[in-house]
Each structure stands twice: as C-alpha cells, then as structure tokens.
Amino acid sequence: MKRHALFLALTVLGLTVTAPAFAQSDTNSRDAEVKALKALVEKQQQQLNQQQQDLAAMHASLAKLENQQTQQQTQIQQTQAQEQANVTAAASGLTKPTFTTAPGLSVAFHGFIDATAFSQTRSFTYGNGQNAEFPIPGSGGSLSGVDVRNTRFLFDLTGAKIAGDWVGGAHLEMDFFGGNNGTGPYSQEQPLPRLRQAYMVLENPLTGSRIQIGQMWDLMFPLDNLPESLSHIAFPLGYGTGLIGWRFPGVIYSQELNHGTDGPLWRLDLGGFNGTWDGPGNEVNYVSAGNAGFRPQIEARLHVEQAKEWMLFLAAHYSQINLSGVGGTEPTPIKRQFSSEAVEIGGQWTPGPWVFKSVIYDGRGIGEIFGDLSQFGDIKDKGGYVSAGYKFTQHWSTNVFYGVSKPSANDVIEWLNNGSTGLLKNHQVAANLEYGVGSYSFALEWIHAILNTTTNGDNRLSTGGNQVNVSAMYKF
C-alpha cells in the first residue's frame, strides 16, 4: 500500500511539472494551422481572381467575334445589294464605270485647267484668245472674252512587260481646241475635245533605248524648250513665228549615247512621220497631192544636257513634196516637185534665278511644220526666238520674249495664190508677270505682233495687233 501511494504521489508530481510544456506545444500547433489555412485561402483567392480575369477576356473575345460576324453579315448584305444594283443598272443601260489595270501596270491621270480673260485690238491668226499668234491684215475692231480651251488632260500607262529587258507603256493627251459644237448662240461655251498625242512606248532601261509609235510631236518642235506663258500653251508664244514643228503619226527611236555614265547626257533621236501638205486634194483622207503615195518626213535630232543647268540640241528635217498627186494627174503650180528641208539649233541656260532660251532655224518648203508663216510652197524661211526669265522669289517671276519669221519675199510673191497668202515677215514680242503657289499659277501678260504683207507683190502693208490677258491655272 505504501508503494502504491508513493507511485501515485510521483505521478501527480510529474503531471504537474509537464502540463505547461504540453500546453505550449498545443498553442504552436494551432498557430501553424492558422497560417497554413490563411495561405490556402490566399491561394484560392488568387485562383479565383485569375478565373474571373479569364472569364472577362472570354466574354470580350465573344463580343468581338459577334461584332465581326455582324460586320461580315452587313458586308455580305451590302455586296449582295450592290450586285443587285449593278444587275439592275446593267439591265437599264446605266452600269457605273470602273477603272482597273492589268497586274504590274501603273496609270497616272493628270493635266491642268487653264482660263484666260483677254482683250485684243484686232483678230489674230490662228484664232483669238489662247491661240492668237499674229494679226489678220485688214481686220479691225477690238474684241474680248474668256477662253478655257487650253484645259488639258493626260493619261500615262507604265509597267507593261514585253520581252527580255523591254518594258512598255502609252501616252494619251487631249485638249479642247477641236472646234465648237455648232455655230449657234451657245456653241462657244461647248468646245470640242482634240486629240493631241496618242502613242505607245517601248523602252529598255538597261540600254537607254526608247521607241514611240503613234501620234506625237515631230523632232523639230522644241518640246522641252518652250517660252513661258500661262495664256499660250497649246499655241505657244511665237508659234509659226520663230517656233516650228507639229504633231504627226509616226515612229521615233531614241538612244542615250553615253547611258549610265556621269556628266552631260547625250541622246540621238531618229523619226519618220506621216507626210502632209495643203492640197491639192483632200488633206483629211490621205490623198493630198503634196504627200501622195506616203512621202514620209524624215527627221533627226542630237540632244545634250546637264540636268538643271543647260541644254543644247541640233535637229534636221527632210521630205519630198510632189504636187502632181495620186496618178500624177493634178495640175502643178510653179513647180511639180521640190524638197522640204530645215535645220534647227536651240538651247537653254539656267544660271541661278535666270532662265534663257533660244531657237533658230533655216529652211525651205516647211509650211507642213508651221514654217513659212504657215504658207505652202517652195518658200525659203529663216526665223527663231529668244526669251529670258527671272525668278524674284519662290512665288514671283517675270518673262520676256521675242520671235521672228522672215520668209523670202521673192518666193512668197512667186507662190502668191498658189499656197502663199502674201505674208512677208512677222515680229512678236511678249512680257508677263507670274505668281505661283502650290498647284495654282496666275499671270498678267502682254503680246504685241507686227505683220508685213503684200497682196500683189508690189504693195506692202504693215498690220499691228495687241493682246492683254490675265490667266489662272490649276495643275493636277
């Protein structure tokens, strides 16, 4: 009994001593469990947040998809409606035109709108307004008006593949000097389009070779050396009075002689063009006696230039004129056959703000290319022009011009009333002040011409005429 009582006493004493330790251990365990539970809650909260974000993104994607489907459905409906409209329009002959090109091709549409308000002291050859060049002898009375016939549009097609290194293109150009729609009170406001140039292009950029086939300016016309004017564009200043050349169907072969090298660029142009003359016969049906049997005009031009600094060219012209016509049956005034010949030299120099241009020519029988003051016969002619321009500022500039044509008086009298109209000499002077900003240009211009003529070979008449004009142009 004593031993049991002692054992019980010792047990109670041990429990008393170890109880605090067991209590401390139980507290630590509960803290660890709380921390673990908090970590688990936080992790689950993060997963829940991520799920909510994923769900929001899913809703956004679904909304976007629904929007795309709605747009596609709308587009399909619009396309179907357009197709139905096209079918309906086609059935009624009102199909809307579309503009397409073959793969690899590039098409440019450009040109300008040009309007000129003018006042003249008398009527002019080749017309009044924007194509006035020299006065008509005996005409009187002043006239004025507004002319828009210079307005022009151009199409250029490039990028057509041909063969090897050759590529192709085309050029189409029209203005509104094709006459008027009738002769009534409203006809002047309805000028007709006129074909100027229409030719195809074949070129080899690796060799510097180029071929043009169609209707284009001949090689005597100084296309890149024309006097500056906003009123006289289709009919440049001095046209037929120091400036010659015309547009013909034909072919031009051009070759850069030093292609791919540094320094001035040299180019040789060779051309053959349809023959032409002022009768006898039908000038618009290929049976004019002057060019019967297709007597072509043969021309050549040597061109050299230093970009934006200077340019020079030398050109020559030849054709054979036979006035006996098809079958050799037409009456032949003065001469049955003669040559049309001319040599021309011109150039341009641009030192600083200055621009100087000049062309001189010497020839005979060149009425077909606007020489001889547009008279037709075996008539010698000398002429040319000179112009100078100065650019005051980026926007303001001025230009002066002088041109002259002096056919042989003896030849003019010999061919009088047989192709000659008695025009002996013409002087033309002009001056303008221009303002340009962006695609717009405005100008004030004065043109004066003095024409010497004869009616019978003995008398002499001098006729002077003036034109003052204001022009506005928009290029596109």
WOZI-V113300 format. One record per residue. N is the residue number from 1. RES is the residue in one small letter. SS is DSSP state (a for helix, b for strand, c for the rest). Layout:
N:RES:SS  N:RES:SS
This chain:
1:m:c  2:k:a  3:r:a  4:h:a  5:a:a  6:l:a  7:f:a  8:l:a  9:a:a  10:l:a  11:t:a  12:v:a  13:l:a  14:g:a  15:l:a  16:t:a  17:v:a  18:t:a  19:a:a  20:p:a  21:a:a  22:f:a  23:a:a  24:q:a  25:s:a  26:d:a  27:t:a  28:n:a  29:s:a  30:r:a  31:d:a  32:a:a  33:e:a  34:v:a  35:k:a  36:a:a  37:l:a  38:k:a  39:a:a  40:l:a  41:v:a  42:e:a  43:k:a  44:q:a  45:q:a  46:q:a  47:q:a  48:l:a  49:n:a  50:q:a  51:q:a  52:q:a  53:q:a  54:d:a  55:l:a  56:a:a  57:a:a  58:m:a  59:h:a  60:a:a  61:s:a  62:l:a  63:a:a  64:k:a  65:l:a  66:e:a  67:n:a  68:q:a  69:q:a  70:t:a  71:q:a  72:q:a  73:q:a  74:t:a  75:q:a  76:i:a  77:q:a  78:q:a  79:t:a  80:q:a  81:a:a  82:q:a  83:e:a  84:q:a  85:a:a  86:n:a  87:v:a  88:t:a  89:a:a  90:a:a  91:a:a  92:s:c  93:g:c  94:l:c  95:t:c  96:k:c  97:p:c  98:t:c  99:f:c  100:t:c  101:t:c  102:a:c  103:p:c  104:g:c  105:l:c  106:s:b  107:v:b  108:a:b  109:f:b  110:h:b  111:g:b  112:f:b  113:i:b  114:d:b  115:a:b  116:t:b  117:a:b  118:f:b  119:s:b  120:q:b  121:t:c  122:r:c  123:s:c  124:f:b  125:t:b  126:y:c  127:g:c  128:n:c  129:g:a  130:q:a  131:n:a  132:a:c  133:e:c  134:f:b  135:p:b  136:i:c  137:p:c  138:g:c  139:s:c  140:g:c  141:g:c  142:s:c  143:l:b  144:s:b  145:g:b  146:v:b  147:d:b  148:v:c  149:r:c  150:n:c  151:t:c  152:r:b  153:f:b  154:l:b  155:f:b  156:d:b  157:l:b  158:t:b  159:g:b  160:a:b  161:k:b  162:i:b  163:a:b  164:g:c  165:d:c  166:w:b  167:v:b  168:g:b  169:g:b  170:a:b  171:h:b  172:l:b  173:e:b  174:m:b  175:d:b  176:f:c  177:f:c  178:g:c  179:g:c  180:n:b  181:n:c  182:g:c  183:t:c  184:g:c  185:p:c  186:y:c  187:s:a  188:q:a  189:e:a  190:q:c  191:p:b  192:l:c  193:p:c  194:r:b  195:l:b  196:r:b  197:q:b  198:a:b  199:y:b  200:m:b  201:v:b  202:l:b  203:e:b  204:n:b  205:p:c  206:l:c  207:t:c  208:g:c  209:s:b  210:r:b  211:i:b  212:q:b  213:i:b  214:g:b  215:q:b  216:m:b  217:w:b  218:d:c  219:l:c  220:m:c  221:f:c  222:p:c  223:l:c  224:d:c  225:n:c  226:l:c  227:p:c  228:e:c  229:s:c  230:l:c  231:s:c  232:h:c  233:i:c  234:a:c  235:f:c  236:p:c  237:l:c  238:g:c  239:y:b  240:g:c  241:t:c  242:g:c  243:l:b  244:i:c  245:g:c  246:w:c  247:r:b  248:f:b  249:p:b  250:g:b  251:v:b  252:i:b  253:y:b  254:s:b  255:q:b  256:e:b  257:l:c  258:n:c  259:h:c  260:g:c  261:t:c  262:d:c  263:g:c  264:p:c  265:l:b  266:w:b  267:r:b  268:l:b  269:d:b  270:l:b  271:g:b  272:g:b  273:f:b  274:n:c  275:g:c  276:t:c  277:w:c  278:d:c  279:g:c  280:p:c  281:g:c  282:n:c  283:e:c  284:v:c  285:n:c  286:y:c  287:v:c  288:s:c  289:a:a  290:g:a  291:n:a  292:a:c  293:g:c  294:f:c  295:r:c  296:p:c  297:q:b  298:i:b  299:e:b  300:a:b  301:r:b  302:l:b  303:h:b  304:v:b  305:e:b  306:q:b  307:a:c  308:k:c  309:e:c  310:w:b  311:m:b  312:l:b  313:f:b  314:l:b  315:a:b  316:a:b  317:h:b  318:y:b  319:s:b  320:q:b  321:i:b  322:n:b  323:l:c  324:s:c  325:g:c  326:v:a  327:g:a  328:g:a  329:t:c  330:e:c  331:p:c  332:t:c  333:p:c  334:i:c  335:k:c  336:r:c  337:q:b  338:f:b  339:s:b  340:s:b  341:e:b  342:a:b  343:v:b  344:e:b  345:i:b  346:g:b  347:g:b  348:q:b  349:w:b  350:t:c  351:p:c  352:g:c  353:p:c  354:w:b  355:v:b  356:f:b  357:k:b  358:s:b  359:v:b  360:i:b  361:y:b  362:d:b  363:g:b  364:r:b  365:g:c  366:i:c  367:g:a  368:e:a  369:i:a  370:f:c  371:g:c  372:d:a  373:l:a  374:s:a  375:q:c  376:f:c  377:g:c  378:d:c  379:i:c  380:k:b  381:d:b  382:k:b  383:g:b  384:g:b  385:y:b  386:v:b  387:s:b  388:a:b  389:g:b  390:y:b  391:k:b  392:f:c  393:t:c  394:q:c  395:h:c  396:w:b  397:s:b  398:t:b  399:n:b  400:v:b  401:f:b  402:y:b  403:g:b  404:v:b  405:s:b  406:k:b  407:p:b  408:s:c  409:a:a  410:n:a  411:d:a  412:v:a  413:i:a  414:e:a  415:w:c  416:l:b  417:n:c  418:n:c  419:g:c  420:s:b  421:t:c  422:g:c  423:l:b  424:l:b  425:k:b  426:n:b  427:h:b  428:q:b  429:v:b  430:a:b  431:a:b  432:n:b  433:l:b  434:e:b  435:y:b  436:g:b  437:v:b  438:g:c  439:s:c  440:y:b  441:s:b  442:f:b  443:a:b  444:l:b  445:e:b  446:w:b  447:i:b  448:h:b  449:a:b  450:i:b  451:l:b  452:n:b  453:t:b  454:t:c  455:t:c  456:n:c  457:g:c  458:d:c  459:n:c  460:r:c  461:l:b  462:s:b  463:t:b  464:g:b  465:g:b  466:n:b  467:q:b  468:v:b  469:n:b  470:v:b  471:s:b  472:a:b  473:m:b  474:y:b  475:k:b  476:f:c
